[in-house]
Amino acid sequence: MVRCFSIGRVIVLVTVAASMVVLPLILPPLPPPPLMLLFFPVGIMAALMFLAFSPDEVTRGNVAMFKV
């Protein structure tokens, strides 16, 4: 049987998971970020969608045409 994780890695993963559960209960809540900072991920997503759906710059010579 293949061992995917060593004992040290399992301890690190359990410690990180436990800190993600315990620290939000201990630390005070943060104030909300400014409105412009909230639009930053939305702008990145809009730019990625624009790039994904925009036509690429293909010339006529690079297109393969098949005739039956």
C-alpha positions in Angstrom: 0.0 0.0 0.0 1.3 3.4 -0.9 1.6 6.0 1.9 0.5 9.4 0.6 1.2 11.4 3.8 3.9 11.0 6.4 3.2 11.5 10.1 4.7 14.9 10.0 2.5 16.1 7.2 -0.6 14.7 8.9 0.3 16.6 12.1 0.7 19.8 10.1 -2.6 19.4 8.3 -4.4 18.7 11.5 -2.8 21.7 13.2 -3.8 24.0 10.3 -7.4 22.6 10.3 -7.7 23.1 14.1 -6.4 26.7 13.9 -8.9 27.5 11.1 -11.7 26.3 13.5 -10.4 27.9 16.7 -8.9 31.2 15.6 -12.1 32.8 14.2 -13.7 32.2 17.6 -10.8 33.9 19.5 -9.9 36.8 17.2 -12.2 39.9 16.9 -14.1 40.4 13.7 -12.5 42.5 11.0 -14.3 45.6 9.6 -15.6 45.2 6.0 -13.3 46.2 3.2 -13.8 49.3 1.2 -16.3 49.1 -1.6 -13.7 49.5 -4.4 -11.7 46.6 -3.0 -14.8 44.4 -3.3 -15.1 45.2 -7.0 -11.5 44.0 -7.6 -12.3 40.3 -8.0 -15.3 41.1 -10.0 -13.1 43.1 -12.4 -10.6 40.3 -12.7 -13.5 37.9 -13.5 -14.9 40.3 -16.1 -11.5 40.6 -17.7 -11.0 36.9 -17.8 -14.4 36.3 -19.4 -13.8 39.0 -21.9 -10.5 37.4 -22.9 -12.1 33.9 -23.0 -14.9 34.9 -25.4 -13.0 37.4 -27.5 -12.0 36.2 -31.0 -8.3 35.5 -31.4 -6.3 37.1 -34.2 -6.2 34.3 -36.7 -5.4 35.1 -40.3 -7.0 33.3 -43.3 -3.8 31.4 -44.0 -3.8 29.5 -40.7 -7.4 28.1 -41.0 -7.7 24.5 -42.2 -10.6 24.1 -44.7 -11.9 20.6 -45.4 -14.0 19.8 -48.4 -16.0 16.6 -48.8 
